Amino acid sequence: MSEILVSISCITYNHSKYIEKCLEGFLMQKTNFKIEVLIHDDASTDGTQEIIKTYQEEHPDIIKPIFQKENQYSKGKKGFNAKYNYSRAQGKYIALCEGDDYWTDPLKLQKQVDFLDANTGYILCFTNCSTIDKNGTLRNPKFLKYNEDKSFSEKDLMFVAPTLTRVFRLNLLKNINKNINYYEAPGDAIMLINLLREGKAKYLNFISGNYRKHNEGVWTSLDRVSIRKSKFEIAYYGFRTSNKNIKLLFLKKVLLELSKLNVEDRYNYRLKHDKFIYHYKNYISLSFYQLIILKLYFAVDYAQVISSKNVFRIQLRLIRFL
């Protein structure tokens, strides 16, 4: 056990109510390898830093924090895992868990590392989790509805892999095109799209932790409209950066997510992403009929001569033909 095999990447901000549970979940892991806990705290003001410092004093070889003096998120900066934790990781694998979530299975890391060690074609594995509220009350015993192990590839696009359950190979993440912006939001989803270009992902059918849903969470604090916009941005990112074999699949997803937005947002997004609006045929080889269908899609959307409900129905039908 001389070398660190797993680097746990944890980001926190004002998690004083939750951070002890999170850190205890790391420290209770039973493994035949060494771990390190890389923490980035974004200038918490509620005592989170003091709790982390206490744990650091007790476990100086494991707990390795970075404390910001000024809040970086309020300055528009993102991608803290990639910028502050991945860059200093010593492990072969990265495990993720944010400061308000926590692990419940002491064999979580050992099971996932054993799988990745034995299956080199997989770059990432993840598990199920339970959902709790801010008080720790169980809300959903199974976040994912899978009942058995399952493999995923790039063609599965935007599947759900709970962040707190992910373990992936760090070296392959570093091999990905340096021009890709890992700091785009939502960063976890963007990272997953990029990782799947390097290998497959595996769902392991066991519950390894608790995902906490509360109003202060980055994702759960968003309203429905913001969530829809984020899903569109994820799909568009995948479409814009994918190879030709996957572009058509992402194009369908882009149109599907776009059709869920209101007319004003659809119009604004198409102005923002003018290359997608006017030059989509340069991104992908479409047949004559697919191109006609895509043009009909835009024509129906811009005409606005029928109700938005009917627009949505017609758009869904058009997407299926692509």
C-alpha positions in Angstrom: 0.0 0.0 0.0 2.8 2.4 -0.8 1.1 4.4 -3.7 -2.2 6.2 -3.7 -4.6 4.5 -6.0 -7.7 6.6 -5.6 -8.0 10.3 -5.3 -11.4 11.4 -4.0 -12.4 14.8 -5.4 -14.8 16.8 -3.2 -16.0 20.4 -3.6 -17.7 22.3 -0.8 -19.4 25.5 -0.1 -21.3 26.3 3.2 -21.8 22.6 3.9 -21.2 22.8 7.7 -24.4 20.8 8.3 -23.3 18.0 6.0 -19.5 17.9 5.6 -18.8 15.6 8.6 -21.0 12.9 7.2 -19.2 13.3 3.9 -15.7 13.0 5.4 -16.7 10.0 7.6 -17.9 8.3 4.4 -14.5 8.6 2.9 -12.6 7.6 6.0 -14.7 4.4 6.6 -13.7 2.9 3.2 -12.1 -0.5 3.6 -9.6 -0.9 0.8 -6.3 -2.8 0.1 -5.0 0.5 -1.4 -4.2 4.0 -0.3 -6.6 6.9 -0.9 -6.4 10.7 -0.6 -9.2 13.2 -0.2 -8.8 16.4 -2.3 -11.1 19.1 -1.1 -11.8 22.5 -2.7 -13.7 24.9 -0.4 -15.1 27.9 -2.2 -14.7 30.4 0.7 -17.3 29.0 3.0 -18.6 31.4 5.7 -20.5 28.9 7.9 -17.8 27.0 9.7 -17.2 24.4 6.9 -13.5 25.2 6.7 -13.0 24.8 10.5 -14.5 21.3 10.4 -12.3 20.3 7.4 -9.2 21.7 9.2 -10.0 19.5 12.3 -10.2 16.4 10.0 -7.0 17.5 8.3 -5.1 17.7 11.6 -6.3 14.1 12.5 -5.6 12.7 9.0 -2.8 14.8 7.4 -1.8 12.2 4.9 -5.3 11.7 3.6 -7.2 15.0 3.9 -5.7 17.6 1.5 -7.9 20.8 1.3 -7.6 24.0 -0.7 -9.4 27.0 1.0 -10.4 29.9 -1.2 -10.3 33.4 0.4 -12.8 34.8 -2.0 -15.8 32.9 -3.5 -14.9 31.9 -7.0 -18.4 30.8 -8.1 -19.8 34.3 -7.6 -17.1 35.6 -10.0 -18.5 33.3 -12.7 -15.7 30.7 -12.3 -16.6 27.0 -12.6 -15.0 23.6 -13.0 -13.5 23.4 -9.6 -12.9 19.7 -9.7 -11.0 19.9 -12.9 -9.0 23.0 -12.0 -8.1 22.5 -8.4 -8.4 18.7 -7.7 -7.7 16.7 -10.8 -4.6 18.7 -11.5 -3.0 17.6 -8.2 -4.4 14.1 -7.9 -1.8 11.3 -7.3 -4.2 8.4 -7.9 -4.9 6.2 -10.9 -8.6 6.7 -10.3 -10.8 9.7 -9.4 -13.8 9.2 -7.2 -16.4 12.0 -6.9 -18.5 13.2 -4.0 -19.7 16.7 -3.2 -19.7 18.0 0.4 -23.4 17.7 1.0 -23.6 14.0 -0.2 -22.0 11.0 1.5 -21.2 7.3 1.0 -22.8 4.6 3.0 -21.1 1.4 1.7 -17.6 0.9 3.3 -16.7 -1.3 0.3 -17.8 1.2 -2.3 -14.3 2.1 -3.6 -12.9 -1.5 -3.4 -15.8 -2.9 -5.5 -15.5 -0.2 -8.2 -11.7 -0.3 -8.4 -11.8 -4.1 -8.6 -14.1 -3.8 -11.6 -12.0 -1.2 -13.4 -8.8 -3.1 -12.7 -10.4 -6.2 -14.3 -12.1 -4.5 -17.2 -9.7 -2.2 -19.1 -12.3 -1.4 -21.8 -14.3 0.6 -19.2 -13.2 4.1 -18.3 -15.9 4.7 -15.7 -18.2 2.9 -13.3 -21.0 4.1 -11.2 -23.7 2.8 -8.8 -27.1 3.4 -7.5 -27.8 5.8 -4.6 -30.6 6.8 -2.3 -32.1 10.3 -2.1 -32.5 12.1 1.2 -33.7 15.7 2.1 -31.7 18.3 3.9 -32.6 16.7 7.3 -31.4 13.3 6.2 -34.9 11.8 5.8 -35.1 9.1 3.2 -37.1 10.3 0.1 -36.3 7.6 -2.5 -34.5 4.4 -1.6 -33.4 3.9 -5.3 -32.5 7.0 -7.4 -31.9 4.8 -10.5 -34.5 2.2 -11.6 -32.0 -0.4 -13.0 -32.2 -3.8 -11.4 -29.0 -5.3 -12.8 -25.5 -4.3 -14.0 -25.6 -2.4 -17.2 -23.1 -1.1 -19.8 -23.2 2.3 -21.5 -21.4 3.7 -24.5 -21.2 7.1 -26.3 -24.3 6.2 -28.2 -26.3 6.2 -25.0 -25.8 10.0 -24.9 -27.1 11.8 -21.8 -27.8 8.9 -19.4 -27.8 9.6 -15.6 -24.8 8.6 -13.6 -25.1 10.1 -10.0 -22.0 12.2 -9.4 -21.3 10.9 -5.9 -21.1 7.3 -7.2 -18.6 7.8 -10.1 -15.1 6.4 -10.3 -13.1 6.9 -13.5 -9.6 6.6 -14.9 -7.7 9.9 -14.5 -5.1 9.2 -17.2 -7.8 9.0 -19.9 -9.4 12.2 -18.8 -6.1 13.9 -19.3 -5.7 12.4 -22.8 -8.9 14.1 -24.0 -8.6 17.0 -26.4 -7.1 19.9 -24.5 -9.4 22.3 -26.4 -12.5 20.9 -24.7 -13.8 23.3 -22.1 -14.3 21.3 -18.9 -15.5 24.4 -17.1 -18.8 24.7 -19.0 -21.9 24.1 -16.9 -23.2 21.6 -16.0 -19.6 20.4 -15.7 -20.4 16.8 -14.5 -22.5 16.1 -17.6 -20.0 17.6 -20.0 -17.3 15.5 -18.3 -19.3 12.3 -18.8 -19.8 13.0 -22.5 -16.0 13.5 -22.9 -15.1 10.3 -20.9 -17.4 8.1 -23.0 -15.3 9.0 -26.1 -12.4 7.1 -24.4 -14.3 4.0 -23.3 -17.5 2.5 -21.9 -19.2 3.1 -18.6 -20.6 0.4 -16.3 -23.5 0.6 -13.9 -22.9 -1.6 -10.8 -26.2 -2.6 -9.2 -25.7 -1.7 -5.6 -26.4 1.4 -3.4 -23.2 3.2 -2.3 -24.4 6.5 -0.9 -27.0 9.2 -0.3 -27.7 12.1 -2.6 -29.0 15.0 -0.7 -31.7 17.1 -2.4 -32.0 20.6 -0.9 -32.6 24.1 -2.1 -29.0 25.2 -1.8 -27.7 22.5 -4.2 -26.3 23.7 -7.5 -28.7 21.6 -9.6 -31.7 21.2 -7.2 -31.8 25.0 -6.7 -32.6 25.5 -10.4 -36.2 26.1 -11.5 -37.8 24.0 -14.2 -37.0 26.4 -17.0 -33.3 26.6 -16.0 -33.1 22.8 -15.9 -34.5 22.6 -19.4 -32.0 25.2 -20.7 -29.2 23.2 -19.1 -30.3 20.0 -20.7 -30.3 21.8 -24.1 -26.8 23.1 -23.5 -25.6 19.7 -22.7 -27.1 18.2 -25.8 -25.8 21.0 -27.9 -22.3 20.6 -26.5 -22.4 16.9 -27.4 -23.7 17.6 -30.9 -21.1 20.3 -31.5 -18.1 18.2 -30.3 -19.0 14.7 -31.4 -17.7 12.7 -34.3 -19.9 12.0 -37.4 -21.2 8.7 -36.1 -22.7 10.3 -33.0 -23.7 13.7 -34.3 -27.1 12.6 -35.7 -28.0 11.0 -32.4 -27.1 14.2 -30.6 -28.9 16.2 -33.2 -32.2 14.4 -32.3 -31.5 15.1 -28.6 -30.8 18.8 -29.3 -34.1 19.1 -31.2 -36.0 17.2 -28.5 -34.6 19.5 -25.7 -35.1 22.6 -27.8 -38.8 21.7 -28.4 -39.4 21.7 -24.7 -38.4 25.4 -24.3 -40.9 28.2 -24.9 -40.9 30.1 -28.2 -38.8 33.0 -26.9 -36.1 30.8 -25.5 -36.0 28.7 -28.7 -35.5 31.9 -30.7 -32.8 33.2 -28.4 -30.9 30.0 -28.4 -31.0 29.8 -32.2 -29.6 33.3 -32.4 -26.9 32.4 -29.8 -26.0 29.2 -31.7 -26.3 30.6 -35.2 -24.0 27.9 -36.6 -26.5 25.3 -35.5 -29.4 27.2 -37.0 -27.9 28.1 -40.4 -25.0 25.7 -40.9 -26.2 22.4 -39.4 -25.7 20.7 -42.8 -22.0 21.4 -42.5 -21.8 19.5 -39.2 -23.2 16.2 -40.4 -24.0 14.2 -43.5 -27.7 14.2 -43.9 -29.6 12.5 -46.6 -31.9 14.5 -48.9 -35.0 13.4 -46.9 -33.4 14.1 -43.5 -32.5 17.6 -44.6 -36.1 18.2 -45.8 -37.4 17.0 -42.4 -35.0 19.3 -40.6 -36.0 22.3 -42.6 -39.6 21.5 -41.9 -38.8 21.4 -38.2 -37.5 25.0 -38.4 -40.3 26.1 -40.6 -43.0 24.8 -38.2 -41.2 26.4 -35.3 -40.8 29.8 -36.8 -44.2 30.0 -38.5 -46.0 30.2 -35.2 -49.3 29.8 -37.0 -50.5 27.0 -34.7 -50.5 26.5 -31.0 -47.3 25.7 -29.1 -48.8 22.4 -28.0 -49.3 21.3 -31.6 -45.8 22.6 -32.5 -44.4 20.3 -29.9 -46.3 17.3 -31.2 -45.3 17.9 -34.8 -41.7 18.5 -33.8 -41.5 15.2 -31.9 -42.8 13.4 -35.0 -40.3 15.1 -37.2 -37.4 14.1 -34.9 -38.3 10.5 -35.1 -37.7 10.5 -38.9 -34.1 11.8 -38.5 
